């Protein structure tokens, strides 16, 4: 993608100017072939609003959950099958639980549990999370084994956790940027409307030559004193890639007037960047009356009987806040 005319082509790839039209609720895959870099750029608008508006989250909690949603879309959108990518945290912080359920190719839902009494002014995402763990699960369906990766959370951010995961589990040089913000917009004489916006970028170094793909050795841990860890110098291309993504500002990731293509052009135009078709995203819960009914019938009879209140069983979906009511008979409670 260069600043030349959209009609100019090379022998390999069409060359055109970056689109000025912003596209929300989509993941934009890209590559910088000259640096062996691959990546994805997420921009979220109405879909994020839809998820967060279903709960009365305080702003810091909404921002943190938004970051988790962006991270899940960056990772889950790489699935090559119709499975699920589930990101969740369990910690001792004010926000004790987060979950984002991304169902390939495009559906997402999420919610957070928090202790309002422990929320304080000025808490960053690391403080809100506290200590615990981040789990990332790939579910390929009922006939396939699940894959799960765990990362310890020790007061760091979700960006920190993602970097640690790729360093220790995938051993792929990776950098992640996440940003979430609140937008107030309205015309003259109109009451400003509140909207959530989010964006994120994932950049990875995937060289074609095997000798360039060797990651730096991890810390030797409990190795005997005197053991020297070999130093592997970072590839110059990856050093440049890290320097470029480090220049991305939060406002650029969430700016509703800046297209994803133009942002990528700002970063990589000197090296040349190729974009692929955007992958649309939508907020949609998978709950249904039939699914909730099946879930109820999976409980023991005594447990189902204990759920009857005022002659009915009421179940609220934690993801979308939908309320389902059943008679005792419908819930499988014996008379």
N, C-alpha and C positions, 0 to 999 in steps of 0.2 A: 504494500500500500504506500503510494508516494503522492506527491502533490501534482503529478502530471495529469493531463487530461484523462477523463474516464474512458476515452476511445482508444488510447494507446495500449498496445499489448506487446508482451515479450513472447518468446518461444515456449516458455514454461507456464507462467501465471499471468492472468490479466492484471494490469496495473491501473489503479484508479485513485481518485482523491477520496479521503476518508469522509464518510457520510456525516453530515451535520445534524441529522435527525436523531435525537435521543430515543433509545429503546429501553423501556423499563420492564421489570419482571422477566429477565432473560439472562442466560449465561453465554458469553461470547468467547469461544475458544480462539486461540491465536498461537502463532509460532514466529520466532526470530531465527531463521535457519542459519544465518551467518554466525550466530553465537550458540547454536544448539540449545536454544531455549524454547520451552513449551509452556503454555499457561492458559488460564481462564479468568475472565473478568465478569463479575456478577453485578447487576444493577437491580435494585428492588424498590418499588413504589407502592402501587395499590395492593399488591399481594401481601406485602409486609403490613400495611395498614389493616388489611382484612384479618390477619392473624392476631395482631396486638389489640385491635379494637374489641375483640370478643372478651377481653379481660380488662379489669380496671387496674392495670399495672402502674405503679409509680414510675416516673421517668427513668430512674437509674436501672430498674429491673427490666423495663421495656427495651432500653438500650442494650443491656447485656444479652437478653434473649435475641434481639436483632442480630447481634454479632454471631451468636451461635447459629442462627438461621443462615446467615451469609456463609459461614464456614461449612455448614452442611451442604449447601448448594454447590460450593466450589469442589467439594470432595465427591458428593453423591452424583453429580452430573457426569462423572467419568465412567459410571457403570455402563457396561456394554450389554446388559441384559435387563429384563423387566423385574428387578428385585427391589430391595429396600436398603437404604443407608440410614442408620439410626445413630445419632450423636446424643449422648446424655452425660450429665455430670451429677455426682453425689458428693457433697462437701459439708463442712461444718460452718460455712459462712452464712450470712443473712439470706442469700439465695441458695437454699440447700439442694435444689434439684432443678435441672433444666433438661428438656428433651426436645429434639427435633427429629421428626420422622419424614424422610424424603423418599418418596416412592417413584422410582424411575418410570417414565422419563421426565416427569414434570410436576408431580404433585407434592406439596409440602404442608405440614401442620406442626404445631409446636405449642408448648406451654411451660410455665415456670412456677415453682413453689417458693415462697419467701416468707420471712418473719418481719412484718412491718415494724415491730417494736425495735428491731435491731438495725433498721435503716437509718443512716445518718448523713448529714450534708457532706459532700465532698468525697464520698467513697468511690474509689476507682474499681474497675472490674475485678482486679485481683483481690481486693479487700472484700468485695461482695461474694466472691466465690469461696475464699478461704482455702482450707486444706481438704483434700479428698482425692478424687480421681475423675478423669475424663475417659469414657468408653466410646469407641467407634465400632459399630457392628455392621457387617455386610450380610444381608439375608438373601440368599439366592432362590428361596422357595422351599416348600415342604419336603422335597426329595433331595435337597442338597444340604451339606453341612454349613453352619454359620461360621464366619470369620470375625474375630473380635480383637481389637487392639486397645490396650490400656495405657494411659499416661498419668503419672502422679501430678496432682495440682498442689502447689505449695505457696500459694499467695501470688502466683503469676497470672498473666492474662491468657485468653484463649489463643491469641497469636503465639505466645510463648509455648503453650501446650502443643500446638500444631507443629511448631518447629522441632520440639523434642520428639514427637511421634515420628516424623519423617527421618530424623537423625538416627534413632535407635531401632525403629521397626522396618521402615522401607529403605533406609540408607540411600535416599535420593536427595541431593542438594535442593532444598526448597525454601522459598520465602513466601510469607503470607501477609497481606495487609487487609484489615477489617475496619470499617467505619459505619457508624449509625448516627443519624441526626434527626431532629424535629424541625419541620418546616411550617412556618406560618405565612400563608399567602392569601391575599384578597384584593379586590379592586377598590377604587375610590368610593368611599361611602359604605363599603361592605365590611362586615365583621370578618376578621381574618380566620381562615380555616386551618385547623391543625392537621398535619400529615406526617407520617413517618417515612424516612428514606434511608436506604442502606446501600453499601457497595463494598466490594472486596476484590482482591486480586491474588491469584496464586501463580507463582513463577517457579519453574523447575529446570534444572540443568540435566539434559539427556543427550550426552554426546554419542555420536555414532561409533567412534573409535573406542574399543574396550579399555585401552590403557589410560584413557582420559576419564573414565567413569569411576575409578577407584576413590571411595570416600576416605576422609581422614580417619585414622584409627581412633576408637573410643578410649576414654580414660581407662587405664589398666586396673583400676579398682584395688583389690587386695593383693596385687602382685608384690613379690619380695622387693625390699628396698634396693635401689640401684638399677632396677630394670628401666631401660630407656625406651620410651615410646617413639617409634619412627615418625618423623614429621613429613606429612604429605602436603606440599604446597597447593593451594587452590588454583584451579585453572584460570587463566587470565579472562577467558570468556565469562566464567561464572562470577569472577570478581566484578566485571563490568555490569553483568546483569543485576547483581545485588546492589551496586551503586545506583543503578537506574531506578529500581523499584523503591529504593529508600527515599527518593525524591518525591514520591507520590504523596500528596497531602490529602487529609480527610475530606476537605471540601471538594476536591476533584473527583473523589469516588462517589459522592452523593449529589453533586451538582445536577439539578434537573435540566439545565440548559446546555450541558456538555455531553456530547454523545460519547459512547464507549470507544468508537473508532477513532475519534479525535484525541481522546486521552491516550490511546495506544500509540497514535502517530506522534504525539508530543514526546513520548518516552523513547520510541525506537525508530524514528524516521531515518536517522543517520545509518542505521544498520539494515533497515527494511523489515517491515512486519507484515505478515500474512494473516488475515482473519478468515474464519470459517462461518458457516451459517449459525446464527444465534439459536440457542436452545430455550424455548419458552418455559416459564414457570407459572404455576398458579397455586393459590391457597385453596385446598379442598380437603376436608376431613373424610375419613373412610368409615366413620360410624354410620349405623343404620339401625332401625328398629329390629330388623331380623338378627343383626350381629349382636346387639345388646341382649336380645331374648336368648340367643344361644349361649352367651356368656353367663347369664343368670342360671340357666339350667345346668351349667357345669359345676355350680356350687353344691355343697352337701345340703340335704333337705333342711336340717336345723338352721343352717346359715341363711337359706332363702326365707325361712319363716321369720327369722329375726329382722329381715329387711322390711317387713310389712309395717307401715305406719299409716294410721288413719284409713285403714282398709285398702291401701294400695302400695305398690312398690315404685319408687321414683329413682331414676338413675340419670345423673348429669354427666355428659361427656366432658372430661377435663380439657380436651383439646379445643372444642368449638363451643362449649357451653350449651349444646342442645340438650333438652330435657325430654326424657322418655318415661311415660307412665304405664304401668301394667296392673291389671287386677291380680290378686293372689293366684287365681287359676291360670292366668296367662304366664305368670312367673314360675309356674310349676310347684306352687305351695299347696300341699295336701290339706283338704278341709278337716 
